[in-house]
Amino acid sequence: VDLIRAFVNSKLQKKRKGPRPQPEARFPVEVVSEEDNPSSKQQLIVFDASGRVDTCVQNSDLFHLVSECGVLCGLTSKRLKVWAVFDNDSDDRIRLFYHELVTTSDHDL
């Protein structure tokens, strides 16, 4: 996925206890599909353990990956952990890398 904005949500940051991502290091994010929405054009929720990243993205390739490889987290919604890194030019934009999925041994999210 090309760059997407990562919005800071102060309410979410208070609820999550994970470490804040380092500026140039990759970190895990969770991508969650909507409940009862089979459309590949749906908004996927993207967030990290610290609450620093809290945004949505629309990408059919990522949707199909979540649908095929994701784990059920509701009646029909699925989630998948992928790697992300903050853009070099801006700390409010991230790049998602879904060619290598995050395993449970890599990080807990």
C-alpha positions as a Markdown table, in Angstrom:
| # | Residue | x | y | z |
|---|---|---|---|---|
| 1 | Val | 0.0 | 0.0 | 0.0 |
| 2 | Asp | 1.3 | 3.5 | -0.7 |
| 3 | Leu | 1.5 | 6.0 | 2.0 |
| 4 | Ile | -1.5 | 6.5 | 4.2 |
| 5 | Arg | -2.1 | 9.1 | 7.0 |
| 6 | Ala | -1.7 | 7.9 | 10.6 |
| 7 | Phe | -4.0 | 9.9 | 12.8 |
| 8 | Val | -3.3 | 10.3 | 16.5 |
| 9 | Asn | -6.3 | 9.4 | 18.6 |
| 10 | Ser | -5.7 | 10.5 | 22.2 |
| 11 | Lys | -8.7 | 8.4 | 23.5 |
| 12 | Leu | -7.2 | 5.4 | 21.8 |
| 13 | Gln | -3.7 | 6.1 | 23.1 |
| 14 | Lys | -5.0 | 6.0 | 26.7 |
| 15 | Lys | -6.6 | 2.6 | 26.2 |
| 16 | Arg | -3.5 | 1.0 | 24.6 |
| 17 | Lys | -0.3 | 0.2 | 26.4 |
| 18 | Gly | 2.1 | -0.8 | 23.7 |
| 19 | Pro | 5.4 | 0.9 | 23.0 |
| 20 | Arg | 5.4 | 3.9 | 20.7 |
| 21 | Pro | 6.9 | 3.0 | 17.3 |
| 22 | Gln | 10.4 | 4.3 | 16.5 |
| 23 | Pro | 10.7 | 6.7 | 13.6 |
| 24 | Glu | 12.7 | 4.6 | 11.2 |
| 25 | Ala | 12.0 | 1.1 | 12.5 |
| 26 | Arg | 9.2 | -1.2 | 11.2 |
| 27 | Phe | 6.4 | -2.0 | 13.6 |
| 28 | Pro | 3.3 | -4.2 | 13.5 |
| 29 | Val | -0.1 | -2.9 | 12.7 |
| 30 | Glu | -3.4 | -4.7 | 12.7 |
| 31 | Val | -5.7 | -4.4 | 9.7 |
| 32 | Val | -9.4 | -5.2 | 10.4 |
| 33 | Ser | -12.2 | -5.6 | 7.9 |
| 34 | Glu | -15.7 | -4.3 | 8.5 |
| 35 | Glu | -18.4 | -6.6 | 9.8 |
| 36 | Asp | -21.0 | -7.9 | 7.2 |
| 37 | Asn | -19.4 | -6.1 | 4.3 |
| 38 | Pro | -18.0 | -8.3 | 1.5 |
| 39 | Ser | -17.1 | -5.4 | -0.7 |
| 40 | Ser | -13.4 | -5.1 | -1.7 |
| 41 | Lys | -13.9 | -1.3 | -1.6 |
| 42 | Gln | -14.7 | -1.2 | 2.1 |
| 43 | Gln | -12.6 | 0.9 | 4.6 |
| 44 | Leu | -10.1 | -1.3 | 6.5 |
| 45 | Ile | -9.2 | -0.1 | 10.0 |
| 46 | Val | -5.5 | 0.1 | 10.6 |
| 47 | Phe | -4.0 | 0.6 | 14.1 |
| 48 | Asp | -1.0 | -0.2 | 16.2 |
| 49 | Ala | -0.5 | -1.3 | 19.8 |
| 50 | Ser | 0.4 | 2.1 | 21.1 |
| 51 | Gly | -2.6 | 3.9 | 19.6 |
| 52 | Arg | -0.2 | 6.2 | 17.6 |
| 53 | Val | -1.6 | 4.8 | 14.3 |
| 54 | Asp | -5.4 | 4.8 | 14.0 |
| 55 | Thr | -6.7 | 5.3 | 10.5 |
| 56 | Cys | -8.6 | 3.6 | 7.7 |
| 57 | Val | -7.5 | 2.6 | 4.2 |
| 58 | Gln | -9.3 | 1.4 | 1.1 |
| 59 | Asn | -7.2 | -1.1 | -0.9 |
| 60 | Ser | -8.7 | -4.1 | -2.7 |
| 61 | Asp | -5.4 | -6.1 | -2.7 |
| 62 | Leu | -5.1 | -5.6 | 1.1 |
| 63 | Phe | -8.8 | -6.5 | 1.5 |
| 64 | His | -8.3 | -9.8 | -0.4 |
| 65 | Leu | -5.2 | -10.6 | 1.7 |
| 66 | Val | -7.2 | -10.0 | 5.0 |
| 67 | Ser | -10.1 | -12.0 | 3.7 |
| 68 | Glu | -7.9 | -15.0 | 2.7 |
| 69 | Cys | -5.3 | -15.0 | 5.4 |
| 70 | Gly | -6.9 | -13.1 | 8.3 |
| 71 | Val | -8.3 | -14.5 | 11.5 |
| 72 | Leu | -12.0 | -14.1 | 12.5 |
| 73 | Cys | -12.4 | -11.4 | 15.1 |
| 74 | Gly | -16.2 | -11.1 | 14.9 |
| 75 | Leu | -19.0 | -12.8 | 13.1 |
| 76 | Thr | -17.7 | -12.0 | 9.6 |
| 77 | Ser | -14.9 | -9.5 | 10.1 |
| 78 | Lys | -11.2 | -10.6 | 10.0 |
| 79 | Arg | -7.9 | -9.1 | 11.1 |
| 80 | Leu | -4.4 | -9.5 | 9.9 |
| 81 | Lys | -1.1 | -8.2 | 11.3 |
| 82 | Val | 1.3 | -6.6 | 8.8 |
| 83 | Trp | 4.5 | -4.5 | 9.1 |
| 84 | Ala | 4.5 | -0.7 | 8.8 |
| 85 | Val | 7.1 | 2.1 | 8.9 |
| 86 | Phe | 6.7 | 5.8 | 9.2 |
| 87 | Asp | 7.4 | 7.8 | 6.0 |
| 88 | Asn | 10.9 | 9.4 | 6.0 |
| 89 | Asp | 9.4 | 12.8 | 5.1 |
| 90 | Ser | 6.5 | 12.8 | 7.6 |
| 91 | Asp | 5.6 | 11.2 | 10.9 |
| 92 | Asp | 1.9 | 11.3 | 10.1 |
| 93 | Arg | 2.2 | 9.0 | 7.1 |
| 94 | Ile | 3.0 | 5.3 | 7.1 |
| 95 | Arg | 3.8 | 2.6 | 4.5 |
| 96 | Leu | 2.3 | -0.8 | 4.9 |
| 97 | Phe | 4.3 | -3.9 | 3.9 |
| 98 | Tyr | 2.1 | -6.9 | 3.5 |
| 99 | His | 4.5 | -9.2 | 1.6 |
| 100 | Glu | 5.7 | -10.4 | 5.0 |
| 101 | Leu | 3.1 | -11.0 | 7.6 |
| 102 | Val | 3.7 | -10.5 | 11.3 |
| 103 | Thr | 3.7 | -13.7 | 13.3 |
| 104 | Thr | 2.8 | -14.1 | 16.9 |
| 105 | Ser | 6.4 | -14.7 | 17.8 |
| 106 | Asp | 7.4 | -11.4 | 16.2 |
| 107 | His | 5.2 | -9.1 | 18.3 |
| 108 | Asp | 2.1 | -9.2 | 20.4 |
| 109 | Leu | -0.5 | -6.7 | 19.3 |
